[in-house]
Each structure stands twice: as structure tokens, then as C-alpha cells.
Amino acid sequence: VDLTFDIDPDLIETLKNIWVSKDVIVNKIGTVIDLHNTVFMVIGDVTASSMDAIMATAKEKAAVEACDIRISSSSSGRNTALVTASVKSEEDLGTLEEVIGKECISKGFTLIRGVE
């Protein structure tokens, strides 16, 4: 039987010990994390180092679990970065979007949220 619990990770071991004491055979205990994803585009004189700096600032304020940055360039000198990021909570998602928005404004970039 496969079971999924939304439980504090510290309590998993306690739960396992209770089951073992009741002669329940525990084959595997794993973790499932529900992530909140966002996709956005940054347009301007975007470089890999400027996007790394923006995401480093964002990671200081929000618990970013995963981040993928793809940068395309054009002959006009205006580059585009497509960023996909995952966080653990809706609060972190809001914080991430707020920080990235402020960073883009300070660098003169255009930010487009909700790109998919």
C-alpha cells in the first residue's frame, strides 16, 4: 500500500518506529515536496552574470529550490533571459517575484511575468 502524508520530516522517523512496533513492514519512506513554479522573461542588456546576480539576491530572500536560466542574444544588443524557478511556498513565490521585479527595475530591464 502506498500512502502519502503531509507531515513534518522530524515526525517521519517517529511514525516509522510506531509502525515497526506494531509489526508493520515498512518498505520505503520517501519525501514528496510540493513546489510552486514561476516562469518569467527579462529583456534588456541581459548577461549571464547579471542574471546570476539577480538570482543570488533572490535566493537570499526566498527559498529557491530550482532555477533554470536561458539567455538568447540578438544583433541589436538587447538580450532575453527566460527564467524558470521553483520555490516551496506561495509566500516564497511572492517574495521571489518582488525581489526580481525590484532588481530588474534597478538594472533597467523589462520584466514579463507568467510567461509559458
Biopython code that builds the backbone (N, CA, C, O; Angstrom):
import numpy as np
from Bio.PDB.StructureBuilder import StructureBuilder

atoms = [
    (1, "VAL", "N", (0.854, -1.168, 0.000)),
    (1, "VAL", "CA", (0.000, 0.000, 0.000)),
    (1, "VAL", "C", (0.900, 1.230, 0.000)),
    (1, "VAL", "O", (1.814, 1.338, 0.817)),
    (2, "ASP", "N", (0.638, 2.153, -0.915)),
    (2, "ASP", "CA", (1.352, 3.425, -0.951)),
    (2, "ASP", "C", (0.527, 4.462, -0.211)),
    (2, "ASP", "O", (-0.667, 4.617, -0.468)),
    (3, "LEU", "N", (1.164, 5.169, 0.704)),
    (3, "LEU", "CA", (0.500, 6.220, 1.471)),
    (3, "LEU", "C", (1.283, 7.510, 1.331)),
    (3, "LEU", "O", (2.512, 7.491, 1.271)),
    (4, "THR", "N", (0.581, 8.624, 1.280)),
    (4, "THR", "CA", (1.224, 9.930, 1.237)),
    (4, "THR", "C", (0.701, 10.753, 2.404)),
    (4, "THR", "O", (-0.508, 10.882, 2.597)),
    (5, "PHE", "N", (1.631, 11.310, 3.182)),
    (5, "PHE", "CA", (1.275, 12.135, 4.334)),
    (5, "PHE", "C", (1.896, 13.507, 4.170)),
    (5, "PHE", "O", (3.008, 13.635, 3.657)),
    (6, "ASP", "N", (1.186, 14.523, 4.600)),
    (6, "ASP", "CA", (1.755, 15.860, 4.710)),
    (6, "ASP", "C", (2.162, 15.993, 6.168)),
    (6, "ASP", "O", (1.342, 16.327, 7.024)),
    (7, "ILE", "N", (3.435, 15.728, 6.444)),
    (7, "ILE", "CA", (3.896, 15.604, 7.826)),
    (7, "ILE", "C", (5.259, 16.259, 7.978)),
    (7, "ILE", "O", (6.043, 16.310, 7.030)),
    (8, "ASP", "N", (5.529, 16.748, 9.147)),
    (8, "ASP", "CA", (6.837, 17.313, 9.473)),
    (8, "ASP", "C", (7.894, 16.219, 9.303)),
    (8, "ASP", "O", (7.719, 15.121, 9.830)),
    (9, "PRO", "N", (8.980, 16.489, 8.584)),
    (9, "PRO", "CA", (10.010, 15.469, 8.358)),
    (9, "PRO", "C", (10.569, 14.858, 9.644)),
    (9, "PRO", "O", (10.979, 13.697, 9.648)),
    (10, "ASP", "N", (10.589, 15.629, 10.735)),
    (10, "ASP", "CA", (11.099, 15.095, 12.002)),
    (10, "ASP", "C", (10.185, 14.012, 12.575)),
    (10, "ASP", "O", (10.633, 13.158, 13.340)),
    (11, "LEU", "N", (8.914, 14.051, 12.206)),
    (11, "LEU", "CA", (7.963, 13.075, 12.732)),
    (11, "LEU", "C", (7.939, 11.774, 11.929)),
    (11, "LEU", "O", (7.362, 10.783, 12.378)),
    (12, "ILE", "N", (8.551, 11.767, 10.763)),
    (12, "ILE", "CA", (8.548, 10.561, 9.930)),
    (12, "ILE", "C", (9.202, 9.393, 10.655)),
    (12, "ILE", "O", (8.672, 8.282, 10.644)),
    (13, "GLU", "N", (10.339, 9.632, 11.278)),
    (13, "GLU", "CA", (11.039, 8.553, 11.991)),
    (13, "GLU", "C", (10.203, 8.039, 13.162)),
    (13, "GLU", "O", (10.182, 6.836, 13.425)),
    (14, "THR", "N", (9.525, 8.927, 13.858)),
    (14, "THR", "CA", (8.639, 8.513, 14.952)),
    (14, "THR", "C", (7.510, 7.635, 14.422)),
    (14, "THR", "O", (7.187, 6.605, 15.013)),
    (15, "LEU", "N", (6.916, 8.047, 13.313)),
    (15, "LEU", "CA", (5.851, 7.263, 12.693)),
    (15, "LEU", "C", (6.357, 5.884, 12.273)),
    (15, "LEU", "O", (5.682, 4.877, 12.486)),
    (16, "LYS", "N", (7.534, 5.847, 11.682)),
    (16, "LYS", "CA", (8.124, 4.569, 11.265)),
    (16, "LYS", "C", (8.324, 3.650, 12.474)),
    (16, "LYS", "O", (8.013, 2.461, 12.401)),
    (17, "ASN", "N", (8.835, 4.182, 13.574)),
    (17, "ASN", "CA", (9.056, 3.372, 14.785)),
    (17, "ASN", "C", (7.749, 2.816, 15.344)),
    (17, "ASN", "O", (7.710, 1.678, 15.811)),
    (18, "ILE", "N", (6.689, 3.602, 15.300)),
    (18, "ILE", "CA", (5.381, 3.128, 15.762)),
    (18, "ILE", "C", (4.911, 1.969, 14.888)),
    (18, "ILE", "O", (4.434, 0.955, 15.395)),
    (19, "TRP", "N", (5.048, 2.125, 13.574)),
    (19, "TRP", "CA", (4.620, 1.055, 12.668)),
    (19, "TRP", "C", (5.420, -0.222, 12.895)),
    (19, "TRP", "O", (4.855, -1.315, 12.937)),
    (20, "VAL", "N", (6.738, -0.083, 13.042)),
    (20, "VAL", "CA", (7.583, -1.262, 13.270)),
    (20, "VAL", "C", (7.183, -1.952, 14.575)),
    (20, "VAL", "O", (7.166, -3.181, 14.641)),
    (21, "SER", "N", (6.862, -1.180, 15.609)),
    (21, "SER", "CA", (6.447, -1.779, 16.885)),
    (21, "SER", "C", (5.118, -2.531, 16.759)),
    (21, "SER", "O", (4.821, -3.400, 17.578)),
    (22, "LYS", "N", (4.325, -2.205, 15.748)),
    (22, "LYS", "CA", (3.037, -2.877, 15.506)),
    (22, "LYS", "C", (3.176, -3.967, 14.438)),
    (22, "LYS", "O", (2.178, -4.451, 13.904)),
    (23, "ASP", "N", (4.426, -4.350, 14.129)),
    (23, "ASP", "CA", (4.733, -5.385, 13.130)),
    (23, "ASP", "C", (4.310, -5.016, 11.710)),
    (23, "ASP", "O", (4.004, -5.892, 10.901)),
    (24, "VAL", "N", (4.294, -3.727, 11.412)),
    (24, "VAL", "CA", (4.046, -3.276, 10.044)),
    (24, "VAL", "C", (5.392, -3.234, 9.333)),
    (24, "VAL", "O", (6.351, -2.653, 9.840)),
    (25, "ILE", "N", (5.458, -3.843, 8.170)),
    (25, "ILE", "CA", (6.703, -3.850, 7.400)),
    (25, "ILE", "C", (6.746, -2.575, 6.557)),
    (25, "ILE", "O", (5.886, -2.343, 5.707)),
    (26, "VAL", "N", (7.754, -1.766, 6.809)),
    (26, "VAL", "CA", (7.933, -0.512, 6.076)),
    (26, "VAL", "C", (8.992, -0.761, 5.016)),
    (26, "VAL", "O", (10.162, -0.980, 5.329)),
    (27, "ASN", "N", (8.572, -0.724, 3.772)),
    (27, "ASN", "CA", (9.481, -0.986, 2.665)),
    (27, "ASN", "C", (10.310, 0.248, 2.313)),
    (27, "ASN", "O", (11.514, 0.145, 2.075)),
    (28, "LYS", "N", (9.672, 1.398, 2.281)),
    (28, "LYS", "CA", (10.365, 2.616, 1.860)),
    (28, "LYS", "C", (9.613, 3.826, 2.396)),
    (28, "LYS", "O", (8.382, 3.859, 2.399)),
    (29, "ILE", "N", (10.362, 4.804, 2.841)),
    (29, "ILE", "CA", (9.782, 6.094, 3.220)),
    (29, "ILE", "C", (10.522, 7.152, 2.420)),
    (29, "ILE", "O", (11.747, 7.252, 2.487)),
    (30, "GLY", "N", (9.779, 7.929, 1.673)),
    (30, "GLY", "CA", (10.379, 8.973, 0.855)),
    (30, "GLY", "C", (9.740, 10.309, 1.158)),
    (30, "GLY", "O", (8.870, 10.424, 2.022)),
    (31, "THR", "N", (10.186, 11.312, 0.433)),
    (31, "THR", "CA", (9.696, 12.658, 0.642)),
    (31, "THR", "C", (9.095, 13.184, -0.654)),
    (31, "THR", "O", (9.663, 13.011, -1.732)),
    (32, "VAL", "N", (7.963, 13.814, -0.537)),
    (32, "VAL", "CA", (7.334, 14.474, -1.669)),
    (32, "VAL", "C", (7.254, 15.955, -1.322)),
    (32, "VAL", "O", (6.722, 16.327, -0.276)),
    (33, "ILE", "N", (7.776, 16.780, -2.189)),
    (33, "ILE", "CA", (7.760, 18.220, -1.952)),
    (33, "ILE", "C", (6.859, 18.870, -2.997)),
    (33, "ILE", "O", (7.042, 18.670, -4.197)),
    (34, "ASP", "N", (5.907, 19.632, -2.541)),
    (34, "ASP", "CA", (5.019, 20.362, -3.433)),
    (34, "ASP", "C", (5.663, 21.715, -3.714)),
    (34, "ASP", "O", (5.814, 22.537, -2.811)),
    (35, "LEU", "N", (6.042, 21.940, -4.969)),
    (35, "LEU", "CA", (6.721, 23.178, -5.327)),
    (35, "LEU", "C", (5.786, 24.109, -6.087)),
    (35, "LEU", "O", (4.857, 23.670, -6.765)),
    (36, "HIS", "N", (6.051, 25.386, -5.960)),
    (36, "HIS", "CA", (5.326, 26.419, -6.691)),
    (36, "HIS", "C", (6.283, 26.961, -7.747)),
    (36, "HIS", "O", (7.401, 27.369, -7.433)),
    (37, "ASN", "N", (5.837, 26.962, -8.997)),
    (37, "ASN", "CA", (6.703, 27.340, -10.112)),
    (37, "ASN", "C", (6.296, 28.680, -10.690)),
    (37, "ASN", "O", (5.134, 29.081, -10.627)),
    (38, "THR", "N", (7.275, 29.361, -11.253)),
    (38, "THR", "CA", (7.021, 30.601, -11.967)),
    (38, "THR", "C", (7.954, 30.662, -13.169)),
    (38, "THR", "O", (9.070, 30.145, -13.139)),
    (39, "VAL", "N", (7.477, 31.297, -14.209)),
    (39, "VAL", "CA", (8.277, 31.492, -15.416)),
    (39, "VAL", "C", (8.181, 32.970, -15.764)),
    (39, "VAL", "O", (7.093, 33.544, -15.778)),
    (40, "PHE", "N", (9.321, 33.577, -16.043)),
    (40, "PHE", "CA", (9.299, 34.979, -16.423)),
    (40, "PHE", "C", (10.404, 35.270, -17.418)),
    (40, "PHE", "O", (11.360, 34.506, -17.551)),
    (41, "MET", "N", (10.255, 36.393, -18.118)),
    (41, "MET", "CA", (11.217, 36.801, -19.127)),
    (41, "MET", "C", (11.799, 38.149, -18.727)),
    (41, "MET", "O", (11.088, 39.034, -18.252)),
    (42, "VAL", "N", (13.097, 38.289, -18.927)),
    (42, "VAL", "CA", (13.796, 39.540, -18.649)),
    (42, "VAL", "C", (14.382, 40.020, -19.970)),
    (42, "VAL", "O", (15.093, 39.276, -20.645)),
    (43, "ILE", "N", (14.085, 41.259, -20.338)),
    (43, "ILE", "CA", (14.534, 41.817, -21.610)),
    (43, "ILE", "C", (15.388, 43.046, -21.340)),
    (43, "ILE", "O", (15.045, 43.877, -20.499)),
    (44, "GLY", "N", (16.496, 43.156, -22.053)),
    (44, "GLY", "CA", (17.382, 44.305, -21.913)),
    (44, "GLY", "C", (18.802, 43.905, -22.229)),
    (44, "GLY", "O", (19.032, 42.958, -22.983)),
    (45, "ASP", "N", (19.752, 44.611, -21.664)),
    (45, "ASP", "CA", (21.163, 44.271, -21.848)),
    (45, "ASP", "C", (21.513, 43.170, -20.844)),
    (45, "ASP", "O", (22.376, 43.345, -19.985)),
    (46, "VAL", "N", (20.829, 42.042, -20.971)),
    (46, "VAL", "CA", (20.926, 40.944, -20.015)),
    (46, "VAL", "C", (22.151, 40.090, -20.321)),
    (46, "VAL", "O", (22.368, 39.681, -21.462)),
    (47, "THR", "N", (22.943, 39.830, -19.294)),
    (47, "THR", "CA", (24.084, 38.923, -19.422)),
    (47, "THR", "C", (23.923, 37.794, -18.410)),
    (47, "THR", "O", (23.106, 37.872, -17.493)),
    (48, "ALA", "N", (24.707, 36.760, -18.595)),
    (48, "ALA", "CA", (24.665, 35.643, -17.646)),
    (48, "ALA", "C", (25.036, 36.122, -16.246)),
    (48, "ALA", "O", (24.419, 35.713, -15.262)),
    (49, "SER", "N", (26.039, 36.983, -16.157)),
    (49, "SER", "CA", (26.470, 37.454, -14.834)),
    (49, "SER", "C", (25.410, 38.342, -14.175)),
    (49, "SER", "O", (25.235, 38.294, -12.958)),
    (50, "SER", "N", (24.700, 39.154, -14.972)),
    (50, "SER", "CA", (23.654, 39.991, -14.371)),
    (50, "SER", "C", (22.487, 39.134, -13.881)),
    (50, "SER", "O", (21.902, 39.433, -12.840)),
    (51, "MET", "N", (22.142, 38.081, -14.609)),
    (51, "MET", "CA", (21.067, 37.189, -14.160)),
    (51, "MET", "C", (21.504, 36.389, -12.940)),
    (51, "MET", "O", (20.707, 36.154, -12.032)),
    (52, "ASP", "N", (22.770, 35.968, -12.914)),
    (52, "ASP", "CA", (23.281, 35.266, -11.726)),
    (52, "ASP", "C", (23.200, 36.164, -10.498)),
    (52, "ASP", "O", (22.845, 35.709, -9.411)),
    (53, "ALA", "N", (23.531, 37.447, -10.678)),
    (53, "ALA", "CA", (23.474, 38.393, -9.556)),
    (53, "ALA", "C", (22.035, 38.594, -9.084)),
    (53, "ALA", "O", (21.775, 38.636, -7.881)),
    (54, "ILE", "N", (21.107, 38.718, -10.023)),
    (54, "ILE", "CA", (19.693, 38.880, -9.658)),
    (54, "ILE", "C", (19.206, 37.659, -8.893)),
    (54, "ILE", "O", (18.551, 37.795, -7.860)),
    (55, "MET", "N", (19.520, 36.473, -9.389)),
    (55, "MET", "CA", (19.044, 35.252, -8.731)),
    (55, "MET", "C", (19.747, 35.032, -7.392)),
    (55, "MET", "O", (19.142, 34.485, -6.469)),
    (56, "ALA", "N", (20.999, 35.442, -7.267)),
    (56, "ALA", "CA", (21.693, 35.325, -5.974)),
    (56, "ALA", "C", (20.990, 36.189, -4.926)),
    (56, "ALA", "O", (20.805, 35.765, -3.785)),
    (57, "THR", "N", (20.603, 37.396, -5.320)),
    (57, "THR", "CA", (19.858, 38.271, -4.411)),
    (57, "THR", "C", (18.512, 37.645, -4.058)),
    (57, "THR", "O", (18.097, 37.666, -2.899)),
    (58, "ALA", "N", (17.836, 37.092, -5.056)),
    (58, "ALA", "CA", (16.529, 36.463, -4.820)),
    (58, "ALA", "C", (16.656, 35.264, -3.884)),
    (58, "ALA", "O", (15.798, 35.048, -3.027)),
    (59, "LYS", "N", (17.724, 34.486, -4.047)),
    (59, "LYS", "CA", (17.919, 33.292, -3.215)),
    (59, "LYS", "C", (18.216, 33.644, -1.760)),
    (59, "LYS", "O", (17.980, 32.831, -0.866)),
    (60, "GLU", "N", (18.731, 34.848, -1.517)),
    (60, "GLU", "CA", (18.958, 35.296, -0.141)),
    (60, "GLU", "C", (17.634, 35.568, 0.577)),
    (60, "GLU", "O", (17.556, 35.460, 1.801)),
    (61, "LYS", "N", (16.600, 35.919, -0.181)),
    (61, "LYS", "CA", (15.324, 36.325, 0.414)),
    (61, "LYS", "C", (14.239, 35.248, 0.333)),
    (61, "LYS", "O", (13.317, 35.236, 1.149)),
    (62, "ALA", "N", (14.344, 34.344, -0.647)),
    (62, "ALA", "CA", (13.319, 33.309, -0.843)),
    (62, "ALA", "C", (14.002, 31.952, -0.982)),
    (62, "ALA", "O", (15.129, 31.858, -1.468)),
    (63, "ALA", "N", (13.307, 30.908, -0.550)),
    (63, "ALA", "CA", (13.851, 29.544, -0.613)),
    (63, "ALA", "C", (13.652, 28.983, -2.020)),
    (63, "ALA", "O", (12.677, 28.282, -2.290)),
    (64, "VAL", "N", (14.595, 29.303, -2.913)),
    (64, "VAL", "CA", (14.530, 28.824, -4.292)),
    (64, "VAL", "C", (15.069, 27.398, -4.331)),
    (64, "VAL", "O", (16.224, 27.153, -3.984)),
    (65, "GLU", "N", (14.224, 26.458, -4.756)),
    (65, "GLU", "CA", (14.605, 25.046, -4.819)),
    (65, "GLU", "C", (15.305, 24.714, -6.127)),
    (65, "GLU", "O", (16.231, 23.902, -6.153)),
    (66, "ALA", "N", (14.865, 25.339, -7.213)),
    (66, "ALA", "CA", (15.450, 25.073, -8.526)),
    (66, "ALA", "C", (15.309, 26.318, -9.385)),
    (66, "ALA", "O", (14.367, 27.097, -9.237)),
    (67, "CYS", "N", (16.273, 26.485, -10.289)),
    (67, "CYS", "CA", (16.245, 27.654, -11.168)),
    (67, "CYS", "C", (16.929, 27.294, -12.485)),
    (67, "CYS", "O", (18.014, 26.712, -12.491)),
    (68, "ASP", "N", (16.291, 27.642, -13.590)),
    (68, "ASP", "CA", (16.857, 27.424, -14.918)),
    (68, "ASP", "C", (16.814, 28.757, -15.648)),
    (68, "ASP", "O", (15.759, 29.382, -15.749)),
    (69, "ILE", "N", (17.965, 29.192, -16.157)),
    (69, "ILE", "CA", (18.056, 30.466, -16.868)),
    (69, "ILE", "C", (18.562, 30.192, -18.276)),
    (69, "ILE", "O", (19.600, 29.557, -18.462)),
    (70, "ARG", "N", (17.822, 30.674, -19.260)),
    (70, "ARG", "CA", (18.235, 30.542, -20.664)),
    (70, "ARG", "C", (18.304, 31.940, -21.262)),
    (70, "ARG", "O", (17.343, 32.707, -21.197)),
    (71, "ILE", "N", (19.452, 32.258, -21.843)),
    (71, "ILE", "CA", (19.661, 33.595, -22.390)),
    (71, "ILE", "C", (19.833, 33.500, -23.897)),
    (71, "ILE", "O", (20.607, 32.683, -24.395)),
    (72, "SER", "N", (19.104, 34.345, -24.620)),
    (72, "SER", "CA", (19.277, 34.437, -26.067)),
    (72, "SER", "C", (19.751, 35.848, -26.388)),
    (72, "SER", "O", (19.414, 36.803, -25.690)),
    (73, "SER", "N", (20.532, 35.964, -27.450)),
    (73, "SER", "CA", (21.062, 37.280, -27.810)),
    (73, "SER", "C", (20.619, 37.641, -29.221)),
    (73, "SER", "O", (20.235, 36.784, -30.017)),
    (74, "SER", "N", (20.685, 38.931, -29.503)),
    (74, "SER", "CA", (20.343, 39.407, -30.839)),
    (74, "SER", "C", (21.386, 40.416, -31.284)),
    (74, "SER", "O", (22.175, 40.905, -30.476)),
    (75, "SER", "N", (21.387, 40.721, -32.559)),
    (75, "SER", "CA", (22.363, 41.673, -33.090)),
    (75, "SER", "C", (22.087, 43.092, -32.610)),
    (75, "SER", "O", (22.961, 43.954, -32.710)),
    (76, "SER", "N", (20.895, 43.351, -32.095)),
    (76, "SER", "CA", (20.550, 44.697, -31.620)),
    (76, "SER", "C", (21.158, 45.005, -30.255)),
    (76, "SER", "O", (21.110, 46.147, -29.799)),
    (77, "GLY", "N", (21.733, 43.990, -29.599)),
    (77, "GLY", "CA", (22.325, 44.200, -28.285)),
    (77, "GLY", "C", (21.354, 43.983, -27.147)),
    (77, "GLY", "O", (21.749, 44.001, -25.982)),
    (78, "ARG", "N", (20.092, 43.780, -27.468)),
    (78, "ARG", "CA", (19.092, 43.501, -26.430)),
    (78, "ARG", "C", (18.940, 41.991, -26.331)),
    (78, "ARG", "O", (18.569, 41.322, -27.295)),
    (79, "ASN", "N", (19.226, 41.482, -25.174)),
    (79, "ASN", "CA", (19.145, 40.049, -24.936)),
    (79, "ASN", "C", (17.887, 39.728, -24.146)),
    (79, "ASN", "O", (17.270, 40.603, -23.539)),
    (80, "THR", "N", (17.528, 38.468, -24.169)),
    (80, "THR", "CA", (16.356, 38.000, -23.435)),
    (80, "THR", "C", (16.754, 36.826, -22.566)),
    (80, "THR", "O", (17.457, 35.922, -23.018)),
    (81, "ALA", "N", (16.308, 36.835, -21.323)),
    (81, "ALA", "CA", (16.526, 35.699, -20.425)),
    (81, "ALA", "C", (15.165, 35.109, -20.084)),
    (81, "ALA", "O", (14.246, 35.823, -19.684)),
    (82, "LEU", "N", (15.051, 33.801, -20.247)),
    (82, "LEU", "CA", (13.855, 33.078, -19.833)),
    (82, "LEU", "C", (14.222, 32.334, -18.564)),
    (82, "LEU", "O", (15.130, 31.503, -18.564)),
    (83, "VAL", "N", (13.516, 32.632, -17.482)),
    (83, "VAL", "CA", (13.848, 32.067, -16.176)),
    (83, "VAL", "C", (12.672, 31.242, -15.669)),
    (83, "VAL", "O", (11.532, 31.705, -15.636)),
    (84, "THR", "N", (12.976, 30.008, -15.274)),
    (84, "THR", "CA", (12.006, 29.137, -14.620)),
    (84, "THR", "C", (12.525, 28.893, -13.215)),
    (84, "THR", "O", (13.674, 28.486, -13.043)),
    (85, "ALA", "N", (11.697, 29.135, -12.209)),
    (85, "ALA", "CA", (12.131, 28.957, -10.823)),
    (85, "ALA", "C", (11.053, 28.222, -10.031)),
    (85, "ALA", "O", (9.860, 28.352, -10.306)),
    (86, "SER", "N", (11.499, 27.445, -9.039)),
    (86, "SER", "CA", (10.594, 26.704, -8.160)),
    (86, "SER", "C", (10.915, 27.037, -6.711)),
    (86, "SER", "O", (12.078, 27.079, -6.312)),
    (87, "VAL", "N", (9.868, 27.272, -5.934)),
    (87, "VAL", "CA", (10.006, 27.555, -4.503)),
    (87, "VAL", "C", (9.032, 26.662, -3.732)),
    (87, "VAL", "O", (8.121, 26.076, -4.317)),
    (88, "LYS", "N", (9.233, 26.564, -2.410)),
    (88, "LYS", "CA", (8.414, 25.669, -1.594)),
    (88, "LYS", "C", (7.061, 26.236, -1.194)),
    (88, "LYS", "O", (6.121, 25.473, -0.970)),
    (89, "SER", "N", (6.940, 27.555, -1.097)),
    (89, "SER", "CA", (5.682, 28.112, -0.590)),
    (89, "SER", "C", (5.205, 29.273, -1.454)),
    (89, "SER", "O", (5.970, 29.865, -2.216)),
    (90, "GLU", "N", (3.924, 29.580, -1.315)),
    (90, "GLU", "CA", (3.357, 30.728, -2.030)),
    (90, "GLU", "C", (3.974, 32.025, -1.527)),
    (90, "GLU", "O", (4.141, 32.976, -2.291)),
    (91, "GLU", "N", (4.312, 32.062, -0.244)),
    (91, "GLU", "CA", (4.967, 33.247, 0.322)),
    (91, "GLU", "C", (6.322, 33.471, -0.351)),
    (91, "GLU", "O", (6.666, 34.597, -0.711)),
    (92, "ASP", "N", (7.092, 32.384, -0.517)),
    (92, "ASP", "CA", (8.382, 32.496, -1.203)),
    (92, "ASP", "C", (8.193, 32.906, -2.658)),
    (92, "ASP", "O", (9.017, 33.637, -3.208)),
    (93, "LEU", "N", (7.120, 32.444, -3.282)),
    (93, "LEU", "CA", (6.840, 32.815, -4.665)),
    (93, "LEU", "C", (6.612, 34.321, -4.773)),
    (93, "LEU", "O", (7.135, 34.969, -5.679)),
    (94, "GLY", "N", (5.835, 34.869, -3.853)),
    (94, "GLY", "CA", (5.605, 36.310, -3.835)),
    (94, "GLY", "C", (6.878, 37.092, -3.574)),
    (94, "GLY", "O", (7.131, 38.115, -4.210)),
    (95, "THR", "N", (7.685, 36.604, -2.629)),
    (95, "THR", "CA", (8.960, 37.252, -2.311)),
    (95, "THR", "C", (9.889, 37.214, -3.510)),
    (95, "THR", "O", (10.528, 38.213, -3.840)),
    (96, "LEU", "N", (9.965, 36.060, -4.165)),
    (96, "LEU", "CA", (10.821, 35.904, -5.342)),
    (96, "LEU", "C", (10.431, 36.901, -6.424)),
    (96, "LEU", "O", (11.289, 37.590, -6.976)),
    (97, "GLU", "N", (9.152, 36.979, -6.726)),
    (97, "GLU", "CA", (8.694, 37.895, -7.769)),
    (97, "GLU", "C", (8.938, 39.353, -7.395)),
    (97, "GLU", "O", (9.279, 40.167, -8.253)),
    (98, "GLU", "N", (8.765, 39.683, -6.127)),
    (98, "GLU", "CA", (9.008, 41.056, -5.670)),
    (98, "GLU", "C", (10.484, 41.425, -5.803)),
    (98, "GLU", "O", (10.816, 42.497, -6.310)),
    (99, "VAL", "N", (11.364, 40.544, -5.351)),
    (99, "VAL", "CA", (12.808, 40.814, -5.402)),
    (99, "VAL", "C", (13.280, 40.922, -6.847)),
    (99, "VAL", "O", (14.018, 41.844, -7.193)),
    (100, "ILE", "N", (12.859, 39.986, -7.687)),
    (100, "ILE", "CA", (13.284, 40.017, -9.086)),
    (100, "ILE", "C", (12.759, 41.277, -9.769)),
    (100, "ILE", "O", (13.467, 41.889, -10.569)),
    (101, "GLY", "N", (11.532, 41.666, -9.460)),
    (101, "GLY", "CA", (10.979, 42.895, -10.025)),
    (101, "GLY", "C", (11.809, 44.119, -9.664)),
    (101, "GLY", "O", (12.114, 44.943, -10.527)),
    (102, "LYS", "N", (12.174, 44.241, -8.393)),
    (102, "LYS", "CA", (12.990, 45.375, -7.943)),
    (102, "LYS", "C", (14.376, 45.353, -8.584)),
    (102, "LYS", "O", (14.889, 46.392, -9.000)),
    (103, "GLU", "N", (14.975, 44.172, -8.661)),
    (103, "GLU", "CA", (16.308, 44.051, -9.265)),
    (103, "GLU", "C", (16.277, 44.427, -10.744)),
    (103, "GLU", "O", (17.187, 45.095, -11.233)),
    (104, "CYS", "N", (15.243, 44.005, -11.452)),
    (104, "CYS", "CA", (15.134, 44.332, -12.874)),
    (104, "CYS", "C", (14.954, 45.833, -13.081)),
    (104, "CYS", "O", (15.552, 46.412, -13.988)),
    (105, "ILE", "N", (14.134, 46.461, -12.246)),
    (105, "ILE", "CA", (13.944, 47.908, -12.345)),
    (105, "ILE", "C", (15.267, 48.629, -12.113)),
    (105, "ILE", "O", (15.603, 49.562, -12.842)),
    (106, "SER", "N", (16.022, 48.200, -11.095)),
    (106, "SER", "CA", (17.284, 48.876, -10.779)),
    (106, "SER", "C", (18.324, 48.711, -11.888)),
    (106, "SER", "O", (19.219, 49.545, -12.021)),
    (107, "LYS", "N", (18.217, 47.655, -12.677)),
    (107, "LYS", "CA", (19.174, 47.416, -13.764)),
    (107, "LYS", "C", (18.649, 47.893, -15.120)),
    (107, "LYS", "O", (19.338, 47.774, -16.132)),
    (108, "GLY", "N", (17.432, 48.432, -15.136)),
    (108, "GLY", "CA", (16.863, 48.935, -16.379)),
    (108, "GLY", "C", (16.332, 47.846, -17.300)),
    (108, "GLY", "O", (16.209, 48.064, -18.505)),
    (109, "PHE", "N", (16.014, 46.676, -16.752)),
    (109, "PHE", "CA", (15.480, 45.571, -17.540)),
    (109, "PHE", "C", (13.955, 45.616, -17.529)),
    (109, "PHE", "O", (13.339, 46.164, -16.615)),
    (110, "THR", "N", (13.368, 45.034, -18.554)),
    (110, "THR", "CA", (11.921, 44.848, -18.602)),
    (110, "THR", "C", (11.618, 43.437, -18.121)),
    (110, "THR", "O", (12.230, 42.477, -18.589)),
    (111, "LEU", "N", (10.681, 43.303, -17.192)),
    (111, "LEU", "CA", (10.302, 42.002, -16.642)),
    (111, "LEU", "C", (8.891, 41.661, -17.093)),
    (111, "LEU", "O", (7.968, 42.462, -16.947)),
    (112, "ILE", "N", (8.736, 40.470, -17.640)),
    (112, "ILE", "CA", (7.423, 39.964, -18.028)),
    (112, "ILE", "C", (7.176, 38.706, -17.212)),
    (112, "ILE", "O", (7.897, 37.719, -17.354)),
    (113, "ARG", "N", (6.158, 38.738, -16.358)),
    (113, "ARG", "CA", (5.834, 37.589, -15.507)),
    (113, "ARG", "C", (4.823, 36.684, -16.196)),
    (113, "ARG", "O", (4.094, 37.110, -17.092)),
    (114, "GLY", "N", (4.792, 35.427, -15.761)),
    (114, "GLY", "CA", (3.768, 34.496, -16.219)),
    (114, "GLY", "C", (3.937, 34.005, -17.639)),
    (114, "GLY", "O", (2.955, 33.634, -18.282)),
    (115, "VAL", "N", (5.157, 33.995, -18.142)),
    (115, "VAL", "CA", (5.428, 33.514, -19.499)),
    (115, "VAL", "C", (5.423, 31.993, -19.487)),
    (115, "VAL", "O", (6.039, 31.376, -18.618)),
    (116, "GLU", "N", (4.734, 31.387, -20.443)),
    (116, "GLU", "CA", (4.778, 29.923, -20.567)),
    (116, "GLU", "C", (4.650, 29.531, -21.995)),
    (116, "GLU", "O", (4.664, 28.341, -22.313)),
]
sb = StructureBuilder()
sb.init_structure("model")
sb.init_model(0)
sb.init_chain("A")
sb.init_seg("    ")
for serial, (resi, resn, name, xyz) in enumerate(atoms, 1):
    if name == "N":
        sb.init_residue(resn, " ", resi, " ")
    sb.init_atom(name, np.array(xyz, "f"), 0.0, 1.0, " ", f" {name:<3s}", serial, name[0])
structure = sb.get_structure()
